[in-house]
Amino acid sequence: MKYREKEGNRKQHKKVQRMRKLMVISGWLLCVAAFVAGGFGVLGISGKYNLKEQTASYMVERENAVQAVSAMSGERVFQQEELARPEDGSYRYNEDILTFLLMGIHQEEKADTMFLFVLDPHEEAMKLIPINCNTMTAVDIYDGQGVYNGAITAQVGIQYGVGGNKKESCEYQVKAVKNLFYGIHISGYLAVDIEDIPKVMALIEGIELGNIKGLSSAGISAEERLEKQSMVLAELILQGKNLVREDFTIPIRIYNQISGNAVTNITADEVAYLAATAGGYHFDAGQIAVIPGESINDEFYVDQARFHEMVTDIFYEPVD
């Protein structure tokens, strides 16, 4: 009888010990999860600060430019800036909007693929703006020593080729796109060699895009190519949103996976902030904004009146 009692007590003691171990392990797992979430949160705060500072600097520079030109000549700043600032003052620039330039670079050292990825926290919506690489706009010219030699009207995609290295080329391309869009602020850029896109996509676990080869095929026109690229990128955004709902750390992992195949000035903490805030933003095919205009041979000419209306609608808000 005593033996059975001892045996029972021993089993009960082991059961209690196992329960304590499980509680300790569970506690550690909770601590680790809290640490990861906390670290992600700290990254997000830092990223938010960086992006807000960039926008604040842009707004100050913009206002200073307006005041400087007005003081000297009594005229408003730049013709393009005037287009984006309605004369009756009924609209103002949306300072909280975040815009990123995504580029696919061709072997000939030109931007074959360009998209503006726009995040509007006021509307809680994402927008995608495909940019035809043959769009005619002001393109800067530099000599062999990098000295500025003025601007010419040419296809926007060739601006990338004037840089001395990939980072500089990206910065020049960003400037050309900003000019095309009447001086809007671009918060960051991401550039990938167009032929590396399938390889980059393969690095992202959980993304299934089917056949994405031929995105830069010379056998189809720029308009057809841009349409296919838009569909692929839209599907990538939709699938990415679903993944983030399941695991909010996925964007950082993706960022680390593709960073070796890309050139970007978007930081990991900014990615963390974007993932935390934009994961629930609305996006569908209706959020793809097409630049109005027409193609003549290998040149795309923007319909400025309709384009100005589009830019005002996306990047500006009515003044109350």
MARZAKE-989787 format. One record per residue (C-alpha): residue in one letter; z negated, y, x; residue number from 1. Coordinates in nm, 4 decimals, padded with zeros to 6 digits. Each point is the difference from the previous one (the first is absolute). Layout:
N
A/Z/Y/X/NUM
...
This chain:
320
M/00.0000/00.0000/00.0000/1
K/-00.0980/00.2371/00.2773/2
Y/00.3194/-00.0923/00.1855/3
R/00.2083/00.0937/-00.3034/4
E/-00.1821/00.3305/-00.0336/5
K/00.0584/00.0786/00.3674/6
E/00.3651/-00.0949/-00.0289/7
G/00.0346/00.2183/-00.3059/8
N/-00.1720/00.2903/00.1715/9
R/00.2255/-00.0415/00.3056/10
K/00.3135/00.0083/-00.2148/11
Q/-00.1290/00.3030/-00.1876/12
H/-00.0763/00.1728/00.3309/13
K/00.3545/-00.0685/00.1275/14
K/00.1433/00.1308/-00.3259/15
V/-00.2009/00.3208/00.0355/16
Q/00.1143/00.0352/00.3610/17
R/00.3646/-00.0437/-00.1025/18
M/-00.0420/00.2626/-00.2707/19
R/-00.1519/00.2402/00.2525/20
K/00.2875/-00.0600/00.2421/21
L/00.2528/00.0634/-00.2758/22
M/-00.1813/00.3202/-00.0925/23
V/00.0001/00.1139/00.3628/24
I/00.3706/-00.0812/00.0406/25
S/00.0814/00.1749/-00.3279/26
G/-00.1994/00.3012/00.1157/27
W/00.1925/00.0132/00.3256/28
L/00.3310/-00.0296/-00.1835/29
L/-00.0988/00.2860/-00.2278/30
C/-00.1010/00.2064/00.3028/31
V/00.3322/-00.0702/00.1708/32
A/00.1910/00.0881/-00.3170/33
A/-00.1983/00.3228/-00.0339/34
F/00.0638/00.0811/00.3649/35
V/00.3747/-00.0567/-00.0402/36
A/00.0113/00.2033/-00.3199/37
G/-00.2097/00.2722/00.1581/38
G/00.2216/00.0084/00.3062/39
F/00.3068/00.0202/-00.2210/40
G/-00.1665/00.2832/-00.1901/41
V/-00.0764/00.1917/00.3189/42
L/00.3621/-00.0421/00.1086/43
G/00.1096/00.1290/-00.3387/44
I/-00.2162/00.3114/00.0285/45
S/00.1412/00.0723/00.3440/46
G/00.3556/-00.0541/-00.1236/47
K/-00.0539/00.2303/-00.2970/48
Y/-00.1321/00.2711/00.2308/49
N/00.3023/-00.0305/00.2329/50
L/00.2511/00.0263/-00.2830/51
K/-00.1824/00.2896/-00.1669/52
E/-00.0144/00.1894/00.3294/53
Q/00.3737/-00.0462/00.0490/54
T/00.0736/00.1385/-00.3447/55
A/-00.2399/00.2914/00.0473/56
S/00.1714/00.0939/00.3279/57
Y/00.3398/-00.0213/-00.1673/58
M/-00.1084/00.2311/-00.2826/59
V/-00.1421/00.2560/00.2449/60
E/00.3184/-00.0029/00.2108/61
R/00.2105/00.0334/-00.3117/62
E/-00.1966/00.2982/-00.1298/63
N/-00.0042/00.1671/00.3413/64
A/00.3777/-00.0346/00.0225/65
V/00.0417/00.1574/-00.3430/66
Q/-00.2248/00.2932/00.0899/67
A/00.1600/00.0532/00.3429/68
V/00.3547/00.0183/-00.1332/69
S/-00.1048/00.2119/-00.2970/70
A/-00.1741/00.2486/00.2331/71
M/00.3069/00.0326/00.2241/72
S/00.2805/00.0119/-00.2522/73
G/-00.1490/00.0160/-00.3450/74
E/00.1905/-00.3190/-00.0810/75
R/-00.1189/-00.3470/-00.0855/76
V/00.0022/-00.2802/00.2555/77
F/00.3102/-00.2142/00.0634/78
Q/00.2622/-00.0698/-00.2623/79
Q/-00.1146/-00.3611/-00.0326/80
E/-00.3612/00.1079/-00.0441/81
E/00.1076/00.2380/-00.2766/82
L/00.1628/-00.2862/-00.1875/83
A/-00.3287/-00.1875/-00.0050/84
R/-00.2042/00.3053/-00.1065/85
P/00.1056/00.0987/-00.3552/86
E/00.0347/00.3765/-00.0259/87
D/-00.2227/00.0373/-00.3026/88
G/-00.2908/-00.1672/00.1815/89
S/-00.0416/-00.2584/-00.2750/90
Y/-00.0242/-00.2923/00.2459/91
R/-00.2121/-00.0742/00.3038/92
Y/00.0270/-00.2660/00.2693/93
N/-00.2111/-00.3106/-00.0679/94
E/-00.2315/00.0058/00.3026/95
D/-00.1425/-00.3450/-00.0770/96
I/00.3327/-00.1814/00.0048/97
L/00.0605/-00.2328/00.2969/98
T/00.3507/-00.0696/00.1261/99
F/00.1142/-00.2493/00.2640/100
L/00.3433/-00.0481/00.1542/101
L/00.1053/-00.3646/00.0392/102
M/00.2957/-00.0600/00.2336/103
G/00.2212/-00.2925/00.0911/104
I/00.1685/00.0718/00.3341/105
H/00.3489/-00.1274/00.0826/106
Q/00.1007/-00.1282/00.3441/107
E/00.2200/00.3082/00.0374/108
E/-00.3196/00.2070/00.0139/109
K/00.0260/00.1555/-00.3426/110
A/-00.2141/-00.0221/-00.3118/111
D/00.1948/-00.2428/-00.2180/112
T/-00.2735/-00.0265/-00.2622/113
M/-00.2353/00.2733/-00.1192/114
F/-00.2477/00.0214/-00.2856/115
L/-00.2675/00.2473/-00.0944/116
F/-00.3055/-00.1828/-00.1321/117
V/-00.1967/00.2453/-00.2136/118
L/-00.3578/-00.0427/-00.1254/119
D/-00.1164/00.2404/-00.2697/120
P/-00.3760/-00.0283/-00.0727/121
H/00.0273/00.2417/-00.2933/122
E/00.2398/-00.2321/-00.1814/123
E/-00.1436/-00.3145/00.1641/124
A/00.3581/-00.1055/00.0675/125
M/00.2263/-00.0971/00.2875/126
K/00.3595/00.1133/00.0370/127
L/00.2784/-00.1203/00.2247/128
I/00.2824/00.2340/00.0997/129
P/00.2964/-00.1725/00.1715/130
I/00.1848/00.2292/00.2415/131
N/00.3676/-00.0654/00.0685/132
C/00.0397/00.0087/00.3801/133
N/00.3317/00.1839/-00.0497/134
T/-00.1643/00.2923/-00.1817/135
M/00.1338/00.3253/00.1412/136
T/-00.2706/00.2407/00.1145/137
A/-00.1090/00.2163/00.2929/138
V/-00.0343/-00.2151/00.3146/139
D/-00.1473/00.1397/00.3235/140
I/00.1911/-00.0218/00.3266/141
Y/-00.1628/-00.0311/00.3450/142
D/00.1428/-00.0105/00.3514/143
G/-00.0693/-00.2664/00.2628/144
Q/-00.3271/00.1696/00.0957/145
G/-00.1219/00.0127/-00.3573/146
V/00.0647/00.3739/-00.0437/147
Y/00.0785/00.1012/-00.3578/148
N/00.3612/00.1123/-00.0440/149
G/00.0056/00.0905/-00.3673/150
A/00.0923/-00.2022/-00.3080/151
I/00.3148/-00.1387/-00.1587/152
T/00.0739/-00.1532/-00.3392/153
A/00.0310/-00.3759/00.0397/154
Q/-00.1198/-00.3361/-00.1349/155
V/-00.3798/00.0011/-00.0049/156
G/-00.0208/-00.3496/00.1564/157
I/00.1444/00.1102/00.3345/158
Q/-00.3010/00.2243/00.0680/159
Y/-00.1936/-00.3018/00.1283/160
G/00.2401/-00.0455/00.2912/161
V/-00.0855/00.3292/00.1732/162
G/-00.3490/-00.1067/00.1062/163
G/-00.0831/-00.1013/00.3542/164
N/-00.2148/-00.2914/-00.1228/165
K/-00.0794/-00.1715/-00.3292/166
K/-00.3029/00.2150/-00.0793/167
E/00.1894/00.3228/00.0652/168
S/00.2966/-00.1280/-00.2006/169
C/-00.2283/-00.0702/-00.2961/170
E/-00.1452/00.3504/00.0188/171
Y/00.3476/00.1560/00.0038/172
Q/00.1015/-00.2130/-00.2970/173
V/-00.3114/00.1031/-00.1923/174
K/00.0863/00.3655/00.0593/175
A/00.3544/-00.0467/-00.1309/176
V/-00.1260/-00.1704/-00.3167/177
K/-00.2600/00.2725/-00.0535/178
N/00.2761/00.2607/00.0217/179
L/00.2124/-00.1962/-00.2459/180
F/-00.2924/-00.0020/-00.2459/181
Y/-00.0618/00.3756/00.0261/182
G/-00.2841/-00.0180/00.2494/183
I/-00.2357/-00.2501/-00.1699/184
H/-00.2847/-00.1497/00.2018/185
I/00.0512/-00.3538/00.1355/186
S/-00.3323/-00.1658/00.0822/187
G/00.1330/-00.2757/00.2248/188
Y/00.2907/-00.2238/00.0938/189
L/00.0759/-00.3672/00.0616/190
A/00.3188/-00.1142/00.1768/191
V/00.1234/-00.3568/00.0504/192
D/00.3249/-00.1244/00.1542/193
I/00.2105/-00.0982/-00.3018/194
E/00.0842/-00.3429/00.1461/195
D/-00.3708/-00.0714/00.0493/196
I/-00.0892/00.0508/-00.3667/197
P/00.0311/-00.3728/-00.0957/198
K/-00.2197/-00.0877/00.2985/199
V/-00.2552/00.2650/-00.0959/200
M/-00.0044/-00.1207/-00.3606/201
A/-00.0611/-00.3554/00.1208/202
L/-00.3190/00.1218/00.1693/203
I/-00.1485/00.1126/-00.3309/204
E/-00.1760/-00.2924/-00.1657/205
G/00.0301/-00.0167/-00.3757/206
I/00.3244/00.2018/-00.0247/207
E/00.3063/-00.1844/-00.1325/208
L/00.3162/00.2139/-00.0081/209
G/00.2677/-00.2701/00.0012/210
N/00.3194/00.0772/00.1926/211
I/-00.0339/00.3418/00.1657/212
K/00.2720/-00.0475/00.2582/213
G/00.2935/00.2381/00.0132/214
L/-00.2032/00.3132/-00.0738/215
S/00.2063/00.1874/00.2603/216
S/00.3289/-00.1827/-00.0548/217
A/00.3008/00.2106/00.0966/218
G/00.2031/-00.1739/-00.2699/219
I/-00.1555/00.1951/-00.2861/220
S/-00.0168/00.3722/-00.0692/221
A/-00.3060/00.2119/00.0710/222
E/-00.0676/00.0296/-00.3758/223
E/00.0083/-00.3772/-00.0578/224
R/-00.2131/-00.0605/00.3073/225
L/-00.2543/00.2592/-00.1120/226
E/-00.0186/-00.1560/-00.3462/227
K/-00.0735/-00.3442/00.1460/228
Q/-00.2554/00.1443/00.2420/229
S/-00.1685/00.1830/-00.2883/230
M/-00.0349/-00.3215/-00.1990/231
V/-00.1505/-00.1834/00.2989/232
L/-00.2484/00.2779/00.0751/233
A/-00.0984/00.0353/-00.3661/234
E/-00.0721/-00.3737/-00.0177/235
L/-00.2000/00.0242/00.3229/236
I/-00.2144/00.2774/-00.1515/237
L/-00.0613/-00.1972/-00.3199/238
Q/-00.0977/-00.3175/00.1853/239
G/-00.2134/00.1994/00.2416/240
K/-00.1930/00.1569/-00.2886/241
N/-00.0810/-00.3463/-00.1351/242
L/-00.1195/-00.1195/00.3397/243
V/-00.2272/00.3012/00.0439/244
R/-00.1673/-00.0734/-00.3343/245
E/-00.0991/-00.3393/00.1401/246
D/-00.1043/00.1186/00.3463/247
F/-00.0407/00.3673/00.0882/248
T/00.0105/-00.0745/00.3764/249
I/00.3587/-00.1310/-00.0168/250
P/00.1659/00.3377/00.0793/251
I/-00.1889/00.0214/00.3308/252
R/00.1046/-00.3553/00.0893/253
I/00.3620/00.0826/-00.0865/254
Y/-00.0236/00.3185/00.2064/255
N/-00.1237/-00.1995/00.3005/256
Q/00.2701/-00.2654/-00.0467/257
I/00.2980/00.2354/-00.0125/258
S/-00.1215/00.2684/00.2434/259
G/00.1661/-00.1771/00.2929/260
N/00.3386/00.0216/-00.1746/261
A/-00.0272/00.3569/-00.1232/262
V/-00.0381/00.3608/00.1100/263
T/-00.2466/00.1967/-00.2117/264
N/-00.2487/00.2853/00.0055/265
I/-00.1884/-00.1424/-00.2983/266
T/-00.3429/-00.1134/00.1201/267
A/-00.2045/-00.3022/-00.1079/268
D/-00.2631/00.2189/-00.1669/269
E/00.2697/00.1756/-00.2011/270
V/00.1316/-00.3393/-00.1122/271
A/-00.3532/-00.0930/-00.1090/272
Y/-00.0297/00.3184/-00.2051/273
L/00.3403/-00.0490/-00.1615/274
A/-00.0838/-00.3603/-00.0879/275
A/-00.3304/00.1017/-00.1565/276
T/00.1430/00.2846/-00.2083/277
A/00.3590/-00.0930/-00.0819/278
G/-00.0446/-00.3691/-00.0818/279
G/-00.0274/00.0781/-00.3692/280
Y/00.2770/00.2587/-00.0144/281
H/00.2857/-00.0579/-00.2413/282
F/00.3360/-00.1103/00.1372/283
D/00.3103/-00.1551/-00.1542/284
A/00.3781/00.0338/00.0191/285
G/-00.0225/00.3256/-00.1936/286
Q/-00.1907/00.1554/00.2903/287
I/00.3065/-00.0120/00.2271/288
A/00.1411/00.3542/00.0120/289
V/00.3703/00.0177/00.0888/290
I/00.1280/00.3111/00.1794/291
P/00.2841/00.1497/-00.2065/292
G/00.3333/00.0604/00.1701/293
E/00.3333/-00.1566/00.0891/294
S/00.1571/-00.1821/00.2936/295
I/00.3247/00.1179/00.1558/296
N/00.1179/-00.2499/00.2600/297
D/-00.3042/-00.0470/00.2321/298
E/-00.1792/00.3153/-00.1116/299
F/-00.2490/00.0373/-00.2861/300
Y/-00.0332/00.3481/-00.1512/301
V/-00.3166/00.0829/-00.1937/302
D/00.0212/00.1741/-00.3363/303
Q/-00.2397/00.2759/00.1021/304
A/-00.0844/00.1266/-00.3490/305
R/-00.0949/-00.3452/-00.1315/306
F/-00.1661/-00.0956/00.3285/307
H/-00.2135/00.3147/-00.0062/308
E/-00.1131/-00.0936/-00.3506/309
M/-00.0869/-00.3521/00.1207/310
V/-00.1992/00.1242/00.3007/311
T/-00.1869/00.2529/-00.2152/312
D/-00.0831/-00.2712/-00.2547/313
I/-00.1375/-00.2409/00.2634/314
F/-00.1708/00.2275/00.2518/315
Y/-00.1032/00.3006/-00.2116/316
E/-00.2254/00.0515/-00.3002/317
P/00.0011/00.2617/-00.2747/318
V/-00.2491/00.2810/00.0480/319
D/-00.2536/00.0077/-00.2840/320
